[in-house]
Amino acid sequence: MARIFSGVKPTGHLTLGNYLGAVRRWAEVDQHAADALFCVVDLHALTVDHDPARVRRLSRQAATLLLAAGLDPALCTVFVQSHVDEHARLSYLLECVATDGEMRRMIQYKEKSVRERARGGSVRLSLLTYPVLMAADILAYGTDDVPVGDDQAQHVELARDLAVRFNQRYGHTFVVPRTVRPQVAARVMSLQDPTAKMGKSDDVGPGVVYLLDEPEVVRKKVARAVTDSGRDVVYDREERPGIANLLEILAACTGGADGEPAKLAAAYDSYGALKRDVAEAVVEVLRPVRERHRELCADPAYVEGVLRVGAERAREVARPRVDAAYRAIGLLPAG
């Protein structure tokens, strides 16, 4: 059985984009088809200025939402990154294999460092090196497939490069992973700026739909979504990004034989009708997640138990490979 690893960073409340682009597939497909590990990557949340209490709160919320979205501890492993030491252990070894040039070519580093400097802040070294930690997250588990959106594909390519380089220099140690991209709604865009991703940490206000938004909040945000010039409903990502985004969201929420955005467009003769249907589709998709989240919040001991068992299982999987990497690179075994 192939092994899948993926994670979510607790830098903000999880969004509709996180759900449609990744989490729903994890629950409906990946945990049934593979030996799947899903992780709250809290160490990655430390690469920028942060409130420690907020990171802890969002980490718990993210784990609870993953379970609410349908991840089943009987089928997959759900855990928190910092609970498994092998991530940090392997990250340093891979930093000794990666190059400065590779790190500075990472698109997300370029974008985030510019924003950080524009705010008058200093750029943390961890922001430069966190793609190596991400590679360690993947390689520690012998991961075959990594389901990610387009914005993270470059980081998986780095993991592949580091695995190959390490294997060539020090002997075969790591599985070289593959990138898996979902076909529909892989990248849900902001409702206020349809040229930018709906990001949980970068986008605020009416542009982003959160998984825990109340139905009326969802309806208001969709009703205020930016559209395009003209009146006809046409699916054209380049010329009509606002309408294209709404159609892609509707397609991802409704599915079915006619779930392609271009086919859905033919059924509408006004932006208002499209927005109403999109809003109701989003409300219905999120309803069971919100209801299950409410139940899990009433039983925090259950969530803690899932994370504890998940971390134990993750350590069992990762430790032998990370120990082998330590030996291969030339470190003296502990007595």
Salt bridges, closest charged atoms under 4 A:
ASP30 OD1 - ARG25 NE 3.49
ASP35 OD2 - ARG3 NH2 2.85
ASP35 OD2 - ARG313 NH2 3.06
ASP49 OD1 - ARG124 NH2 3.48
GLU86 OE2 - ARG89 NH1 3.12
GLU86 OE2 - ARG319 NE 2.92
ASP100 OD1 - ARG104 NE 2.94
GLU102 OE2 - ARG165 NH2 2.59
GLU116 OE1 - ARG119 NH2 2.78
ASP137 OD2 - HIS44 NE2 2.79
ASP137 OD1 - HIS87 ND1 2.66
ASP145 OD1 - ARG178 NE 2.82
ASP150 OD1 - ARG181 NE 3.08
ASP151 OD2 - LYS197 NZ 2.49
GLU157 OE1 - ARG160 NE 3.80
ASP202 OD2 - ARG115 NH2 3.67
ASP213 OD2 - LYS221 NZ 2.83
GLU214 OE1 - ARG290 NH2 2.65
GLU216 OE2 - ARG219 NH1 2.59
ASP232 OD1 - ARG240 NH2 2.99
GLU248 OE1 - ARG237 NH2 2.65
GLU280 OE2 - ARG219 NE 2.62
GLU284 OE2 - ARG287 NH2 2.52
GLU295 OE1 - ARG292 NH1 3.08
GLU304 OE2 - ARG60 NH2 3.46
ASP323 OD1 - ARG89 NH2 2.94
